[in-house]
Amino acid sequence: MDNQYIQFLPHPVIQQIAAGEVIDSPAAVIRELVENALDAGADRITISLNQSLSWIQVADNGKGMDLENLRYCAYPHTTNKICSLADLQHITTLGFRGEALHSLTQVAGLEVMSRPRDQQVGYAITFQQGGEILQERTIALAPGTIVTVWDLFANFPVRRKALPKISQQLKTIQTTIYEIALAHPYLTWQLYHGKRKWLSLAAGKTPRQLLPQILSQFNEQDFQYLCRDLHLQQANTPCHLELVVGLPDRASRGKNDWMKIAINGRCVRLPELEQTIVSGFMGTLPRDRYPICWLHLHTDPSFIDWNRHPTKAEIYLQHLGYWQEQVSQALREVLRLNPTTISETAQNRRVQELLKAGEAQGSYVLSDPLPSSSEKEFSLLSLSAIAQVHNT
């Protein structure tokens, strides 16, 4: 066999690999562009998609970019969000790597239009592959930014063919928007697919106001909200915990798809905290029902390492045991029956549902053998839960 020598990859190959990690679907395009809009201070976002999802436009009312910044925004690793290695330990923005727009130029056509709030005109720049400027012009534009992507994956037929069906892609986009919206409830959303309005969300003060818009079969009263300030040692910034749960007798799911965790504005996967939530709901839900739970932790940026995965969905979190304890306490508080806030009828109904759930999950074992059939009729099936004593 011929000797294989280690070689330096050509720069275009490196760029393609990076683009494939960051932009792998229409949902990833939307996620990256929306996060940029949030970092720019937007509170209104409009997303437009064509039928095939090969054309995507995200418009926001954020602070916008001046011409100088606009010219460089699609170059690789250009950002105004971090400047040094130390900044990586104090990430306070959703984006920071400077990869998104540059990666988009590798897999699609890209135009960025923007106008700062303190300027009278805006500018539009069309970028070619690699972030080089193809065309630049002056335009009339409201303050904010509009990013348009077209021919997504047109030069990558294998990748485009591997994408799921349009319906499944739309579902992924919907989930992405819902997760961002819950983490930033002050946003107003408008989404268009083709020529029809597909989705809209009104701003709310807390995620509790958004959940009934997302899960329309439930009302705001079906959810319990808690926000608790925390005192975490060594934290240089305020920490707090936000929790919204569906009351077990009113709001639950037939599948485990609405137990979500966010940290500092972004949904993440943290199996340890997910297990804490599952344990907290133990004995409160009937068999084959799953909780509706939105947990948002706000902690010191230095306690989080976002630089674990290109999508930032997987992180390293310090003081995990502390957060598990706080989540457990919060769940006990929001799930506690409170006669001062619940009517007697509703309280009785909730007690009945809790007993049914406990009975369905429990097992009753007798230390003595069952009497024979000749004795008085008695079977294990006649045992049932009738009350709960001291939270046991």
N, C-alpha and C positions, 0 to 999 in steps of 0.2 A: 504494500500500500504506500502511496506517495506520502511524503511528509506534509503535514498541514501546518502552515505558519500563521501565527496570530497577526491580524491586519487591523489597521485603523479603518473604521467605517467611513465611507464618504459622507460629507455633510448632508446632502439631500436625503440619504437613507436614514440618518439620525433624525432628521425633521419628520420624515414619514412615520417612523416608529413612535415618536413623541405625539404626533397628531392622532395616531391610532389609539393611544392610551387615554387621551383627553376627550376626543370627539369620536364616539363609536355609534351614535344614534341621533335621531332628531331630538329626543328628550335631553341628551347631553348638550346639544346646541342650545336649547332653551334654558337649561339649568345654568350654563356658563354666562349667557347673555343677561339673564335675570339677576344673577349674583352681581354682575358688573353694575347693573342699574341700581341695585340696593346700596352698593358701596358709594354710588353717586348721589345718594340721598333721595331717591325717587319714592313717591307714595302713590303713584298711579302707573300701571303697566298695561300695555295693550299688545297682544300677541296675535299675529295673523299667519295662517298656514294655507298652502294650496292643498288640493285633494290628495296628491301623492306624497306630501310632506317633503318634497325636494326643494321647496321655497319657503323660507321662514323669515318673518320680520318681527322684531321686538322693539317697541317704542316706549320711552319713559320720559318723565318730567323731572329728571335729576338735574344736577348742576351743569352738565354738558362739558365739552372740551373746546379749548381754543385751537386755532389752526396749527400751532407748533406741536401741541400734544397729539392732535389728530394725525399728523403726518407720521408719527412714530408708534402709534398705538398697536400696529400689527406686526412690528418687528419682534423677533424672539426674545423672551425674557425681558421685556420692557414694562415697567410698572412704576406707579408713584406710591405704592402701598408699603414697600419695604426698601431699605437701603443697605442694610448690613446684616451680618450673621446674627447679631444680637436681636434684630427685629423679628427673626424667626421664633424667638421665645416669647414674643408678645403680640401675636397675631390678633388684630381686632377687626379685620375685614374678612369678607367671604372669599374674595380672590386675593392672591398675593404672588403667584408664580409668573404672571405675565405670559401665559401660554395660550390662553383661549383663542384670542383673535388670530394670532399667528398660526395656530393649529387649523383654524377654519380656512385660512388661505391655502392650506395644503390639500383640503378635501372638497372645497367648494369655491364659488365666486363670493366676493365679500365687498360690500359698500357700507361705509359708516358716515352718517350725517349727524352733525352736532352743532349746538349753539350754546355758549355760556349765557347765564342769566344777565350778565352785565354788558353784553354786546348786542348790537342791533341786527346783525346778519349771521347766518350760519354757513358752514362749509360741508361739502360732500366729497369724499375721496373713495375711489374704487381701487382696490388692491389686487395685484396679481400674486401668483404663487410665491411664497416666501416673504410677503409683506411689503414688497416694492410697490410704489405708487404707479398706478396705471393712468388715472385721470383725477383731476382736481378742479372743483368749481365752487362758485359762491351761490347760495340758495337762500330763499326766504323760509324760515323755520321757527317754530315756537321753541322756547328754551327747553333743552333736553337733548336726548340722543335717539336716533333711529338706526338700527343695525339690520341690514338685509343680507340674507344668505340665499344663494340659488345654485342649482345643479349639484345638490349635496350628493357626494359619492359618485358623481357621474363618471369620473375617471377610475372608479374602483368597482367595476361591475360585480365582482365576487362578493365584496362586502355588502353592496346594496342588495344583491340577491339573497344574502343570508339574513337580512332584517326580517323580523316577524311580519305578519299581516298588518295592514293599516289599522284595523280595529285594535289589535294588541298594542301597537305603537301609540295609538291615541290614549289607551288606558294607562300606559307608562307615563306619557306626558301629563295626563290628568293627575296621577299620583304625585308626580314631581311638583306640580303646581300646588296641590293641596298641602304637601309637606312644607313648602316654602311659605305659603300663606299662613299656616298655623304658627310658624315661627316668627312671622312678621304680620300680625293681625291688622295693623294700621293701613295696609295696602288695599287699593281698589284694583280689581282685575277685570279685563275684558279679553276674551279669546274667541277668535273666528277661525272656522275651518271651512275652506271654500268661501261661499258667499253668505253663510249663515253664522249667526252668533251661537257659539258652541257652549260657552261657559262664562259665567260672570260671578264675581264675589264682591260683596260690599265690605268695606272696612269695619272693624270692630275694635272695642277697647281691649278685649281679651280673647283668647282662642275659644272660649265658651260661646261667644256670639257667632263664630265661624262654623263650628261643628254642625249646627242644624242646617246651614247652607250646603254643606258638603254631604251630610247624611240626612237627606230631606225627610226621612220617615220619623225622625225624632224632633223634639222640641227643646228649647233652651233649658226648660225645667227638668229635662231628663238627665242633665249633666250637673256635676258638682265641681266647683272651681276652688282652688286654693293657691295662694301665693304667699310664700314664707321667706322672710329675710333670714340669712344664715351668717354665722360668725365663724368663718374658717380661718384657723391660724395660718399665718404667713401669707394671707391673701392681701394684695395691695389694692384691690378694687372690690366694691360691694359684690356679695354673692347672694343669690336667691334661687328658689325653686318654684316653678309653676307646674300645677297639676290640674288636668281636667279628666274626669272619669265619668263614664256612663253608669248611672245607678243600676245595680245588678237586676232589679226587678223591672226595669223600664228599658234599658238600652244595653244590648249585648249583640254579639255577632255569631253567625253559624260557622265562621272560619276565623282563623287567627291572623287577620289582616289589618287590624286597627289598634295595634299596640306599638306606639311610635315614641322615639326618644330623640330629643334635639339638645345640642349643647352650643351655647353662644350663637344662636341663629341658624344652625344647620342640623338637619337630620343625620343621625349617625347610627351605626350598629354597635351596640354594647351588650353582648349576651349576658354578662353578669347582672346588669340592671334589668334586663328583660326577665330574667329568672326571679329577681326580687319582686317585680310586678306580678308575675304569675303566682308567686307564693302569697302575696298580699291579697289576691282575689280568691285564694283557696277557701272553699266552703261557702262562697257567696253566690256562685253561678251554677245553674243546673248543668247536668252532664251534657257534653257536646256543645256548650255555649262558651264563647270567648269574650274577654273584656274589650271595651272601648276605652283606651287610655292614651292621653297625650301628656308626656313628661318633658319639660324644658328646664334644663339646668343652666344657670348663668354663673360662671365662675371666673376666677382670675385667668387671663390668657396664658400666663406663664405655667399654668398647671396642665395645659393641653399641648400635645404635639400633633399638629395637623399634617405634618409632612410624612405620612405613612402610606398613602395611596393616592393615585392621580385624581380620583373623584372626591377625596377628602371624606368619604363615608366611613372610613375606618381610622381610628385615632388611638393615641396613647393618652390615658387620663390618670392624673395623680389623685391620691386620696380616694380611691375607689370604694374602700370599705366605709368611709365616712358618708359617701353619697348613698350607698346601699342602706345604711341605717336611717338617713334622713328620708329616703323614699318610703321605707317601711312605715315610719312614723306618720308621714303625710297620708299614706293610703289608709292607715287605721283611722285617722281623723276624718277623712272625707267619706268613708264607708260606715262610720258610726251612726246608729239610729239616734236622732235628736228630736225628742218630743216637742221642743220649743219651735222648731222650724218645719215639722211634718205633722199633718193632721192625723187624728186618731185612726181614721179609715185607711189612709195611706200607710201609716205605720204598721197597722195590723196586716195589710197586704204584703208589705216588705218582710215582716217577720215570717209570714207563711212561706214566702218564696225562699227566704234564707233557710228555713227548716227543710223544705223540699230539697234544696241543693245539698244541705248537710246530710240528709238521709240518703240521697242518691249516691253520694261519694263515700258514705260510711260503710263499715262492715260490723256485724254484731255476732260475736262468738260466745257461746255458752261454755262454762267450765265443766258442767256436768252433761252427760249424754242426754239426748232427748228421750222423753218417755216413750214407751212402746205404744203401738196403735190401740192396744186394749185399754190403756189408761185414758184419762181425759184428753180430748183433742187439743193438741198444742204443737205448733210448728214455728220454725225460725221466721217464716214469712209474716207471722202476726206481729213481730216486733217493728216498731216505728218510732221515729223521733217525735217527741211531743213538746220539748222545751229545751232551752239552752241555759246552763247555769254557770255564772262567773266566766263567761266568754270561752267555755270549754266546748 
